[in-house]
Amino acid sequence: MDNNKIIQNSIIRFLLTYSGCLLFGFIFYQFQLFDIKAPAFDYLHYGALAAIFFTMLQSVSARNAVAVYVVLCIISQAVFPKQYEMSFSLFWNIVEHILLGVAVFVYWKFPYSSQTAGALRPVIFAVLIMLAWIILSTALRVYTNNYSGFPYLVYYDLRFGLLFGLGLATGIEAGDILLNGNDIKTEANS
């Protein structure tokens, strides 16, 4: 594949992946997406990071994609730091970036070949994201020994992770469908 085709496919993949995430964010959180202090801002912030990382995994080597992802995480931490009331705010943010990167990498690394498993791929990814958010917030509650509102927090993280993961995975799958269809048309015309 020539460089123009790789760049075109990468742009399409990024736009569709990010659009899927933003669509779910707009449906469930409306304009809270643009409030940097609202949790819904994660759809903009983490959605962009995940879309770039997945796009890079598809177009360059995994090593280079991970290096770009790490640099982007450092930049995003500097530009959009999350301020918590805790002393381990930076640790919290780093762990969020790592968990998201691992979930995207696992989703990219292990494609499912059967029809049934392929249809469940977005749900599996959403469950990975959901579990990451629940584990992280549970660790926070255990560390701070503050269990007030814990059931609501688990429900919120469950819903948030599921919606975020479904939005991202829907965008990824739409990109795969479009690009595979585009590749088939190109090969048929050749």
C-alpha positions as CSV (number, residue, x, y, z in Angstrom):
1,M,0.0,0.0,0.0
2,D,1.4,3.4,-0.9
3,N,1.9,6.2,1.6
4,N,-1.1,8.3,0.4
5,K,-3.4,5.3,1.0
6,I,-1.9,4.7,4.4
7,I,-2.4,8.3,5.4
8,Q,-6.0,8.3,4.0
9,N,-6.9,5.1,5.8
10,S,-5.4,6.5,9.0
11,I,-7.4,9.7,8.9
12,I,-10.6,7.8,8.1
13,R,-9.9,5.4,11.0
14,F,-9.2,8.2,13.4
15,L,-12.2,10.2,12.5
16,L,-14.6,7.3,12.7
17,T,-13.2,6.0,16.0
18,Y,-13.3,9.5,17.6
19,S,-16.7,10.2,16.1
20,G,-18.2,7.0,17.6
21,C,-16.9,8.0,21.1
22,L,-18.1,11.6,20.7
23,L,-21.5,10.4,19.5
24,F,-22.1,8.4,22.6
25,G,-20.8,11.3,24.7
26,F,-23.2,13.7,23.1
27,I,-26.2,11.3,23.4
28,F,-25.7,10.7,27.1
29,Y,-23.9,13.9,28.4
30,Q,-24.8,16.6,25.9
31,F,-22.6,19.7,26.2
32,Q,-20.9,18.6,29.5
33,L,-18.3,17.1,27.1
34,F,-16.8,20.6,26.8
35,D,-16.6,21.3,30.5
36,I,-13.0,20.4,31.5
37,K,-14.1,19.8,35.1
38,A,-16.9,17.4,34.2
39,P,-16.3,13.6,34.0
40,A,-17.9,13.7,30.5
41,F,-14.8,15.6,29.3
42,D,-13.1,12.2,29.2
43,Y,-15.1,11.4,26.0
44,L,-13.1,14.3,24.3
45,H,-9.8,13.7,26.1
46,Y,-9.5,9.9,26.4
47,G,-11.5,9.4,23.2
48,A,-8.9,11.3,21.2
49,L,-6.0,9.5,22.9
50,A,-7.6,6.1,22.3
51,A,-8.5,6.9,18.7
52,I,-4.9,8.1,17.9
53,F,-3.4,5.1,19.7
54,F,-5.6,2.6,17.8
55,T,-5.0,4.4,14.5
56,M,-1.2,4.2,15.1
57,L,-1.4,0.5,16.0
58,Q,-3.1,-0.1,12.6
59,S,-0.6,1.9,10.6
60,V,2.8,1.6,12.2
61,S,4.6,-0.9,14.4
62,A,3.3,-1.5,17.9
63,R,6.5,-0.2,19.4
64,N,6.2,3.1,17.7
65,A,2.5,3.4,18.5
66,V,3.2,2.8,22.2
67,A,5.9,5.4,22.1
68,V,3.6,8.0,20.5
69,Y,0.9,7.1,23.0
70,V,3.2,7.6,26.0
71,V,4.3,11.0,24.6
72,L,0.6,12.0,24.0
73,C,-0.2,10.9,27.6
74,I,2.5,13.1,29.0
75,I,1.3,16.1,26.9
76,S,-2.3,15.5,27.8
77,Q,-1.4,15.4,31.5
78,A,0.3,18.7,31.1
79,V,-2.5,20.3,29.1
80,F,-5.5,18.7,30.8
81,P,-4.5,17.7,34.3
82,K,-7.3,16.3,36.5
83,Q,-7.2,17.9,39.9
84,Y,-8.4,15.7,42.7
85,E,-8.4,16.4,46.3
86,M,-5.9,13.7,46.9
87,S,-2.1,13.8,47.0
88,F,-1.8,11.1,44.4
89,S,-3.6,12.9,41.6
90,L,-0.7,12.5,39.2
91,F,-0.6,8.7,40.0
92,W,-4.3,8.4,39.4
93,N,-4.1,10.1,36.0
94,I,-1.1,8.0,34.9
95,V,-3.0,4.8,35.9
96,E,-6.1,5.9,33.9
97,H,-3.9,6.5,30.8
98,I,-2.2,3.1,31.2
99,L,-5.5,1.2,31.7
100,L,-7.0,2.9,28.6
101,G,-3.9,2.0,26.6
102,V,-3.9,-1.6,27.7
103,A,-7.6,-1.9,26.8
104,V,-7.1,-0.5,23.3
105,F,-4.0,-2.6,22.8
106,V,-5.8,-5.8,23.8
107,Y,-8.7,-4.9,21.5
108,W,-6.3,-4.4,18.6
109,K,-4.1,-7.4,19.4
110,F,-6.8,-10.1,19.7
111,P,-9.3,-9.7,16.8
112,Y,-11.9,-12.4,16.9
113,S,-12.4,-14.3,13.7
114,S,-15.8,-16.0,14.1
115,Q,-19.0,-14.1,13.3
116,T,-20.4,-14.4,16.8
117,A,-17.2,-13.2,18.6
118,G,-16.7,-10.5,16.0
119,A,-20.2,-9.1,16.8
120,L,-19.4,-9.2,20.5
121,R,-16.1,-7.4,20.1
122,P,-17.5,-3.9,21.0
123,V,-19.2,-5.4,24.1
124,I,-16.0,-7.1,25.2
125,F,-14.0,-3.8,24.8
126,A,-16.7,-1.9,26.7
127,V,-16.5,-4.5,29.5
128,L,-12.7,-4.1,29.6
129,I,-13.0,-0.3,29.9
130,M,-15.8,-0.7,32.5
131,L,-13.7,-3.0,34.6
132,A,-10.7,-0.7,34.4
133,W,-12.8,2.3,35.7
134,I,-14.4,0.3,38.5
135,I,-11.1,-1.2,39.7
136,L,-9.5,2.2,39.7
137,S,-12.3,3.9,41.6
138,T,-12.5,1.0,44.1
139,A,-8.8,1.3,44.7
140,L,-9.3,5.0,45.3
141,R,-12.0,4.3,47.9
142,V,-9.9,1.7,49.6
143,Y,-6.8,3.9,49.7
144,T,-8.7,6.9,51.1
145,N,-10.9,4.7,53.4
146,N,-13.9,6.7,52.3
147,Y,-16.8,4.5,51.4
148,S,-19.6,7.1,51.3
149,G,-21.5,6.9,48.1
150,F,-19.6,3.8,47.0
151,P,-22.5,1.9,45.4
152,Y,-23.4,5.0,43.3
153,L,-19.8,5.4,42.3
154,V,-19.6,1.8,41.1
155,Y,-22.9,2.2,39.2
156,Y,-21.6,5.5,37.6
157,D,-18.2,3.9,36.6
158,L,-20.1,0.9,35.3
159,R,-22.3,3.0,33.1
160,F,-19.6,5.5,32.1
161,G,-17.1,2.7,31.2
162,L,-19.7,0.8,29.2
163,L,-20.8,3.8,27.2
164,F,-17.3,5.0,26.6
165,G,-16.1,1.6,25.5
166,L,-19.2,1.0,23.3
167,G,-18.8,4.4,21.6
168,L,-15.1,3.8,20.9
169,A,-15.6,0.3,19.7
170,T,-18.5,1.3,17.5
171,G,-16.3,3.9,15.8
172,I,-13.4,1.3,15.4
173,E,-15.8,-1.2,13.9
174,A,-17.3,1.4,11.6
175,G,-13.8,2.3,10.4
176,D,-12.9,-1.4,9.8
177,I,-16.1,-2.0,7.8
178,L,-15.6,1.2,5.7
179,L,-11.9,0.5,5.1
180,N,-12.4,-3.2,4.3
181,G,-15.2,-2.3,1.9
182,N,-13.0,0.4,0.4
183,D,-10.0,-2.0,0.0
184,I,-12.3,-4.5,-1.7
185,K,-13.6,-1.9,-4.2
186,T,-10.0,-0.8,-4.9
187,E,-8.9,-4.3,-5.6
188,A,-11.9,-5.0,-7.8
189,N,-11.1,-1.9,-9.9
190,S,-7.5,-2.9,-10.3
